Amino acid sequence: MTALVGLFVATLAYRGYRRNGSVKMRALAIGISLLTVGVYVVVMLADMVGAGNGIVLLVRGFVTVIGLCVVLYAIIVA
């Protein structure tokens, strides 16, 4: 459910980027996608490969940090 709502919000941000050409909206769409759908996909892939719980948590944390950094970039820099 979280992935679906996140995908919806990211789609709205991406539509805002396409409409206005705003770099901030593009970065926000990417960040939200990573925080929701990206984490879900990466965890599912790591689980399918047979990675241990520690690796799954590490990968999930890494993707979350990257997503938060992109959102921070959208807010502060872009």
N, CA, C and O atoms as a printed pandas DataFrame, in Angstrom:
     atom_number atom_name residue_name chain_id  residue_number  x_coord  y_coord  z_coord
0              1         N          MET        A               1    0.818   -1.192    0.000
1              2        CA          MET        A               1    0.000    0.000    0.000
2              3         C          MET        A               1    0.865    1.261    0.000
3              4         O          MET        A               1    0.562    2.232   -0.693
4              5         N          THR        A               2    1.940    1.234    0.781
5              6        CA          THR        A               2    2.829    2.386    0.831
6              7         C          THR        A               2    3.454    2.645   -0.537
7              8         O          THR        A               2    3.586    3.793   -0.961
8              9         N          ALA        A               3    3.835    1.576   -1.217
9             10        CA          ALA        A               3    4.442    1.723   -2.541
10            11         C          ALA        A               3    3.457    2.338   -3.527
11            12         O          ALA        A               3    3.847    3.154   -4.362
12            13         N          LEU        A               4    2.200    1.960   -3.441
13            14        CA          LEU        A               4    1.204    2.511   -4.368
14            15         C          LEU        A               4    0.964    3.995   -4.128
15            16         O          LEU        A               4    0.902    4.782   -5.072
16            17         N          VAL        A               5    0.830    4.371   -2.867
17            18        CA          VAL        A               5    0.615    5.790   -2.549
18            19         C          VAL        A               5    1.854    6.602   -2.917
19            20         O          VAL        A               5    1.744    7.700   -3.464
20            21         N          GLY        A               6    3.026    6.062   -2.617
21            22        CA          GLY        A               6    4.259    6.747   -2.987
22            23         C          GLY        A               6    4.404    6.903   -4.484
23            24         O          GLY        A               6    4.855    7.940   -4.969
24            25         N          LEU        A               7    4.020    5.871   -5.215
25            26        CA          LEU        A               7    4.062    5.948   -6.672
26            27         C          LEU        A               7    3.098    7.002   -7.191
27            28         O          LEU        A               7    3.412    7.712   -8.147
28            29         N          PHE        A               8    1.940    7.112   -6.578
29            30        CA          PHE        A               8    0.967    8.136   -6.972
30            31         C          PHE        A               8    1.525    9.537   -6.726
31            32         O          PHE        A               8    1.418   10.407   -7.590
32            33         N          VAL        A               9    2.121    9.760   -5.550
33            34        CA          VAL        A               9    2.692   11.075   -5.231
34            35         C          VAL        A               9    3.866   11.388   -6.156
35            36         O          VAL        A               9    4.009   12.519   -6.621
36            37         N          ALA        A              10    4.703   10.388   -6.421
37            38        CA          ALA        A              10    5.831   10.594   -7.332
38            39         C          ALA        A              10    5.340   10.910   -8.742
39            40         O          ALA        A              10    5.945   11.724   -9.441
40            41         N          THR        A              11    4.253   10.275   -9.162
41            42        CA          THR        A              11    3.683   10.555  -10.479
42            43         C          THR        A              11    3.181   11.992  -10.558
43            44         O          THR        A              11    3.365   12.662  -11.574
44            45         N          LEU        A              12    2.554   12.460   -9.497
45            46        CA          LEU        A              12    2.106   13.853   -9.473
46            47         C          LEU        A              12    3.286   14.823   -9.544
47            48         O          LEU        A              12    3.224   15.833  -10.245
48            49         N          ALA        A              13    4.359   14.512   -8.816
49            50        CA          ALA        A              13    5.551   15.363   -8.861
50            51         C          ALA        A              13    6.175   15.339  -10.250
51            52         O          ALA        A              13    6.624   16.371  -10.750
52            53         N          TYR        A              14    6.203   14.171  -10.872
53            54        CA          TYR        A              14    6.764   14.066  -12.223
54            55         C          TYR        A              14    5.907   14.834  -13.230
55            56         O          TYR        A              14    6.437   15.471  -14.140
56            57         N          ARG        A              15    4.606   14.774  -13.071
57            58        CA          ARG        A              15    3.733   15.552  -13.955
58            59         C          ARG        A              15    3.986   17.040  -13.778
59            60         O          ARG        A              15    3.948   17.799  -14.747
60            61         N          GLY        A              16    4.247   17.464  -12.532
61            62        CA          GLY        A              16    4.602   18.861  -12.288
62            63         C          GLY        A              16    5.910   19.237  -12.966
63            64         O          GLY        A              16    6.055   20.342  -13.491
64            65         N          TYR        A              17    6.858   18.311  -12.950
65            66        CA          TYR        A              17    8.123   18.546  -13.647
66            67         C          TYR        A              17    7.889   18.688  -15.151
67            68         O          TYR        A              17    8.421   19.603  -15.780
68            69         N          ARG        A              18    7.093   17.783  -15.726
69            70        CA          ARG        A              18    6.842   17.824  -17.166
70            71         C          ARG        A              18    6.104   19.095  -17.577
71            72         O          ARG        A              18    6.354   19.651  -18.646
72            73         N          ARG        A              19    5.192   19.549  -16.718
73            74        CA          ARG        A              19    4.394   20.723  -17.042
74            75         C          ARG        A              19    5.230   21.995  -16.971
75            76         O          ARG        A              19    5.127   22.859  -17.841
76            77         N          ASN        A              20    6.070   22.113  -15.919
77            78        CA          ASN        A              20    6.787   23.364  -15.681
78            79         C          ASN        A              20    8.280   23.295  -15.967
79            80         O          ASN        A              20    8.948   24.329  -15.996
80            81         N          GLY        A              21    8.815   22.096  -16.178
81            82        CA          GLY        A              21   10.244   21.964  -16.403
82            83         C          GLY        A              21   11.080   22.237  -15.166
83            84         O          GLY        A              21   12.248   22.608  -15.275
84            85         N          SER        A              22   10.492   22.057  -13.991
85            86        CA          SER        A              22   11.164   22.361  -12.734
86            87         C          SER        A              22   12.083   21.215  -12.314
87            88         O          SER        A              22   11.648   20.072  -12.170
88            89         N          VAL        A              23   13.360   21.544  -12.121
89            90        CA          VAL        A              23   14.334   20.546  -11.679
90            91         C          VAL        A              23   13.995   20.055  -10.272
91            92         O          VAL        A              23   14.231   18.892   -9.946
92            93         N          LYS        A              24   13.446   20.933   -9.446
93            94        CA          LYS        A              24   13.062   20.547   -8.089
94            95         C          LYS        A              24   12.002   19.450   -8.098
95            96         O          LYS        A              24   12.075   18.496   -7.323
96            97         N          MET        A              25   11.033   19.592   -8.969
97            98        CA          MET        A              25    9.967   18.587   -9.030
98            99         C          MET        A              25   10.493   17.253   -9.538
99           100         O          MET        A              25   10.052   16.198   -9.084
100          101         N          ARG        A              26   11.428   17.293  -10.472
101          102        CA          ARG        A              26   12.021   16.041  -10.962
102          103         C          ARG        A              26   12.798   15.341   -9.850
103          104         O          ARG        A              26   12.675   14.130   -9.669
104          105         N          ALA        A              27   13.593   16.102   -9.110
105          106        CA          ALA        A              27   14.349   15.523   -8.004
106          107         C          ALA        A              27   13.407   15.000   -6.931
107          108         O          ALA        A              27   13.654   13.942   -6.353
108          109         N          LEU        A              28   12.340   15.723   -6.662
109          110        CA          LEU        A              28   11.367   15.268   -5.673
110          111         C          LEU        A              28   10.696   13.974   -6.115
111          112         O          LEU        A              28   10.493   13.071   -5.303
112          113         N          ALA        A              29   10.355   13.879   -7.385
113          114        CA          ALA        A              29    9.746   12.651   -7.908
114          115         C          ALA        A              29   10.700   11.468   -7.781
115          116         O          ALA        A              29   10.286   10.372   -7.403
116          117         N          ILE        A              30   11.960   11.683   -8.093
117          118        CA          ILE        A              30   12.947   10.605   -7.976
118          119         C          ILE        A              30   13.128   10.200   -6.520
119          120         O          ILE        A              30   13.176    9.010   -6.209
120          121         N          GLY        A              31   13.228   11.183   -5.625
121          122        CA          GLY        A              31   13.419   10.890   -4.203
122          123         C          GLY        A              31   12.249   10.122   -3.608
123          124         O          GLY        A              31   12.450    9.151   -2.878
124          125         N          ILE        A              32   11.046   10.543   -3.909
125          126        CA          ILE        A              32    9.863    9.853   -3.385
126          127         C          ILE        A              32    9.768    8.454   -3.971
127          128         O          ILE        A              32    9.385    7.509   -3.283
128          129         N          SER        A              33   10.118    8.327   -5.245
129          130        CA          SER        A              33   10.102    6.993   -5.857
130          131         C          SER        A              33   11.093    6.065   -5.167
131          132         O          SER        A              33   10.778    4.904   -4.907
132          133         N          LEU        A              34   12.276    6.564   -4.872
133          134        CA          LEU        A              34   13.264    5.742   -4.178
134          135         C          LEU        A              34   12.801    5.379   -2.776
135          136         O          LEU        A              34   13.004    4.250   -2.329
136          137         N          LEU        A              35   12.186    6.318   -2.082
137          138        CA          LEU        A              35   11.751    6.067   -0.708
138          139         C          LEU        A              35   10.615    5.061   -0.610
139          140         O          LEU        A              35   10.475    4.384    0.408
140          141         N          THR        A              36    9.825    4.958   -1.628
141          142        CA          THR        A              36    8.664    4.068   -1.548
142          143         C          THR        A              36    8.822    2.855   -2.454
143          144         O          THR        A              36    9.012    1.737   -1.974
144          145         N          VAL        A              37    8.747    3.067   -3.725
145          146        CA          VAL        A              37    8.803    1.965   -4.685
146          147         C          VAL        A              37   10.210    1.373   -4.746
147          148         O          VAL        A              37   10.366    0.155   -4.824
148          149         N          GLY        A              38   11.224    2.222   -4.710
149          150        CA          GLY        A              38   12.603    1.744   -4.787
150          151         C          GLY        A              38   12.960    0.808   -3.658
151          152         O          GLY        A              38   13.578   -0.233   -3.880
152          153         N          VAL        A              39   12.573    1.173   -2.442
153          154        CA          VAL        A              39   12.851    0.319   -1.282
154          155         C          VAL        A              39   12.124   -1.008   -1.429
155          156         O          VAL        A              39   12.696   -2.063   -1.158
156          157         N          TYR        A              40   10.890   -0.965   -1.848
157          158        CA          TYR        A              40   10.108   -2.191   -2.016
158          159         C          TYR        A              40   10.752   -3.112   -3.053
159          160         O          TYR        A              40   10.895   -4.311   -2.815
160          161         N          VAL        A              41   11.136   -2.558   -4.191
161          162        CA          VAL        A              41   11.720   -3.365   -5.267
162          163         C          VAL        A              41   13.061   -3.947   -4.842
163          164         O          VAL        A              41   13.333   -5.121   -5.092
164          165         N          VAL        A              42   13.897   -3.145   -4.207
165          166        CA          VAL        A              42   15.222   -3.616   -3.806
166          167         C          VAL        A              42   15.109   -4.714   -2.753
167          168         O          VAL        A              42   15.844   -5.700   -2.810
168          169         N          VAL        A              43   14.213   -4.558   -1.808
169          170        CA          VAL        A              43   14.037   -5.586   -0.782
170          171         C          VAL        A              43   13.509   -6.873   -1.403
171          172         O          VAL        A              43   13.947   -7.962   -1.033
172          173         N          MET        A              44   12.584   -6.763   -2.332
173          174        CA          MET        A              44   12.069   -7.968   -2.989
174          175         C          MET        A              44   13.162   -8.671   -3.791
175          176         O          MET        A              44   13.251   -9.898   -3.777
176          177         N          LEU        A              45   13.984   -7.903   -4.483
177          178        CA          LEU        A              45   15.076   -8.498   -5.249
178          179         C          LEU        A              45   16.099   -9.162   -4.336
179          180         O          LEU        A              45   16.556  -10.270   -4.619
180          181         N          ALA        A              46   16.460   -8.497   -3.245
181          182        CA          ALA        A              46   17.423   -9.077   -2.303
182          183         C          ALA        A              46   16.860  -10.340   -1.673
183          184         O          ALA        A              46   17.593  -11.301   -1.439
184          185         N          ASP        A              47   15.574  -10.344   -1.401
185          186        CA          ASP        A              47   14.942  -11.525   -0.829
186          187         C          ASP        A              47   14.897  -12.671   -1.836
187          188         O          ASP        A              47   15.097  -13.829   -1.469
188          189         N          MET        A              48   14.637  -12.355   -3.094
189          190        CA          MET        A              48   14.596  -13.382   -4.139
190          191         C          MET        A              48   15.973  -14.009   -4.367
191          192         O          MET        A              48   16.079  -15.201   -4.656
192          193         N          VAL        A              49   17.012  -13.208   -4.236
193          194        CA          VAL        A              49   18.368  -13.711   -4.407
194          195         C          VAL        A              49   18.752  -14.619   -3.245
195          196         O          VAL        A              49   19.641  -15.460   -3.381
196          197         N          GLY        A              50   18.099  -14.458   -2.121
197          198        CA          GLY        A              50   18.386  -15.280   -0.956
198          199         C          GLY        A              50   19.342  -14.624    0.016
199          200         O          GLY        A              50   19.997  -15.305    0.805
200          201         N          ALA        A              51   19.427  -13.303   -0.034
201          202        CA          ALA        A              51   20.301  -12.575    0.880
202          203         C          ALA        A              51   19.777  -12.704    2.305
203          204         O          ALA        A              51   18.575  -12.846    2.526
204          205         N          GLY        A              52   20.676  -12.652    3.251
205          206        CA          GLY        A              52   20.292  -12.744    4.654
206          207         C          GLY        A              52   19.582  -11.490    5.120
207          208         O          GLY        A              52   19.531  -10.478    4.422
208          209         N          ASN        A              53   19.037  -11.586    6.316
209          210        CA          ASN        A              53   18.290  -10.448    6.872
210          211         C          ASN        A              53   19.159   -9.205    7.023
211          212         O          ASN        A              53   18.695   -8.087    6.796
212          213         N          GLY        A              54   20.404   -9.397    7.402
213          214        CA          GLY        A              54   21.304   -8.259    7.568
214          215         C          GLY        A              54   21.551   -7.531    6.262
215          216         O          GLY        A              54   21.570   -6.301    6.225
216          217         N          ILE        A              55   21.740   -8.281    5.199
217          218        CA          ILE        A              55   21.973   -7.672    3.884
218          219         C          ILE        A              55   20.720   -6.953    3.407
219          220         O          ILE        A              55   20.800   -5.859    2.847
220          221         N          VAL        A              56   19.575   -7.562    3.626
221          222        CA          VAL        A              56   18.313   -6.926    3.217
222          223         C          VAL        A              56   18.134   -5.602    3.952
223          224         O          VAL        A              56   17.759   -4.602    3.339
224          225         N          LEU        A              57   18.396   -5.584    5.247
225          226        CA          LEU        A              57   18.276   -4.341    6.012
226          227         C          LEU        A              57   19.302   -3.308    5.575
227          228         O          LEU        A              57   19.004   -2.114    5.535
228          229         N          LEU        A              58   20.502   -3.755    5.248
229          230        CA          LEU        A              58   21.540   -2.839    4.786
230          231         C          LEU        A              58   21.154   -2.206    3.454
231          232         O          LEU        A              58   21.296   -0.996    3.275
232          233         N          VAL        A              59   20.674   -3.009    2.533
233          234        CA          VAL        A              59   20.260   -2.501    1.225
234          235         C          VAL        A              59   19.074   -1.556    1.370
235          236         O          VAL        A              59   19.021   -0.510    0.723
236          237         N          ARG        A              60   18.134   -1.927    2.214
237          238        CA          ARG        A              60   16.962   -1.066    2.446
238          239         C          ARG        A              60   17.390    0.280    3.025
239          240         O          ARG        A              60   16.911    1.328    2.592
240          241         N          GLY        A              61   18.278    0.248    3.990
241          242        CA          GLY        A              61   18.761    1.490    4.588
242          243         C          GLY        A              61   19.509    2.350    3.586
243          244         O          GLY        A              61   19.365    3.572    3.580
244          245         N          PHE        A              62   20.313    1.707    2.732
245          246        CA          PHE        A              62   21.076    2.442    1.726
246          247         C          PHE        A              62   20.152    3.149    0.739
247          248         O          PHE        A              62   20.359    4.322    0.428
248          249         N          VAL        A              63   19.143    2.451    0.250
249          250        CA          VAL        A              63   18.208    3.067   -0.704
250          251         C          VAL        A              63   17.413    4.188   -0.021
251          252         O          VAL        A              63   17.127    5.212   -0.642
252          253         N          THR        A              64   17.062    3.999    1.239
253          254        CA          THR        A              64   16.346    5.038    1.978
254          255         C          THR        A              64   17.196    6.292    2.121
255          256         O          THR        A              64   16.702    7.403    1.929
256          257         N          VAL        A              65   18.467    6.121    2.454
257          258        CA          VAL        A              65   19.364    7.274    2.596
258          259         C          VAL        A              65   19.533    7.992    1.262
259          260         O          VAL        A              65   19.521    9.222    1.218
260          261         N          ILE        A              66   19.688    7.251    0.190
261          262        CA          ILE        A              66   19.811    7.870   -1.134
262          263         C          ILE        A              66   18.541    8.656   -1.471
263          264         O          ILE        A              66   18.620    9.780   -1.969
264          265         N          GLY        A              67   17.372    8.067   -1.201
265          266        CA          GLY        A              67   16.110    8.759   -1.457
266          267         C          GLY        A              67   15.975   10.036   -0.646
267          268         O          GLY        A              67   15.529   11.061   -1.162
268          269         N          LEU        A              68   16.357    9.975    0.617
269          270        CA          LEU        A              68   16.286   11.169    1.462
270          271         C          LEU        A              68   17.268   12.239    0.994
271          272         O          LEU        A              68   16.962   13.430    1.053
272          273         N          CYS        A              69   18.434   11.826    0.534
273          274        CA          CYS        A              69   19.399   12.794    0.009
274          275         C          CYS        A              69   18.866   13.487   -1.242
275          276         O          CYS        A              69   19.085   14.684   -1.428
276          277         N          VAL        A              70   18.176   12.751   -2.091
277          278        CA          VAL        A              70   17.606   13.350   -3.304
278          279         C          VAL        A              70   16.488   14.322   -2.937
279          280         O          VAL        A              70   16.380   15.390   -3.538
280          281         N          VAL        A              71   15.655   13.967   -1.959
281          282        CA          VAL        A              71   14.603   14.884   -1.500
282          283         C          VAL        A              71   15.231   16.134   -0.886
283          284         O          VAL        A              71   14.764   17.246   -1.131
284          285         N          LEU        A              72   16.278   15.958   -0.097
285          286        CA          LEU        A              72   16.974   17.106    0.485
286          287         C          LEU        A              72   17.560   17.992   -0.607
287          288         O          LEU        A              72   17.505   19.218   -0.510
288          289         N          TYR        A              73   18.116   17.382   -1.640
289          290        CA          TYR        A              73   18.614   18.138   -2.781
290          291         C          TYR        A              73   17.493   18.952   -3.431
291          292         O          TYR        A              73   17.689   20.108   -3.807
292          293         N          ALA        A              74   16.319   18.331   -3.556
293          294        CA          ALA        A              74   15.174   19.027   -4.161
294          295         C          ALA        A              74   14.760   20.234   -3.331
295          296         O          ALA        A              74   14.353   21.262   -3.873
296          297         N          ILE        A              75   14.866   20.102   -2.031
297          298        CA          ILE        A              75   14.418   21.181   -1.154
298          299         C          ILE        A              75   15.444   22.305   -1.063
299          300         O          ILE        A              75   15.085   23.481   -1.108
300          301         N          ILE        A              76   16.707   21.949   -0.935
301          302        CA          ILE        A              76   17.738   22.949   -0.645
302          303         C          ILE        A              76   18.460   23.460   -1.890
303          304         O          ILE        A              76   18.558   24.669   -2.096
304          305         N          VAL        A              77   18.957   22.563   -2.703
305          306        CA          VAL        A              77   19.872   22.960   -3.773
306          307         C          VAL        A              77   19.159   23.343   -5.052
307          308         O          VAL        A              77   19.379   24.430   -5.586
308          309         N          ALA        A              78   18.314   22.468   -5.543
309          310        CA          ALA        A              78   17.714   22.668   -6.873
310          311         C          ALA        A              78   16.808   23.884   -6.931
311          312         O          ALA        A              78   16.236   24.178   -7.981
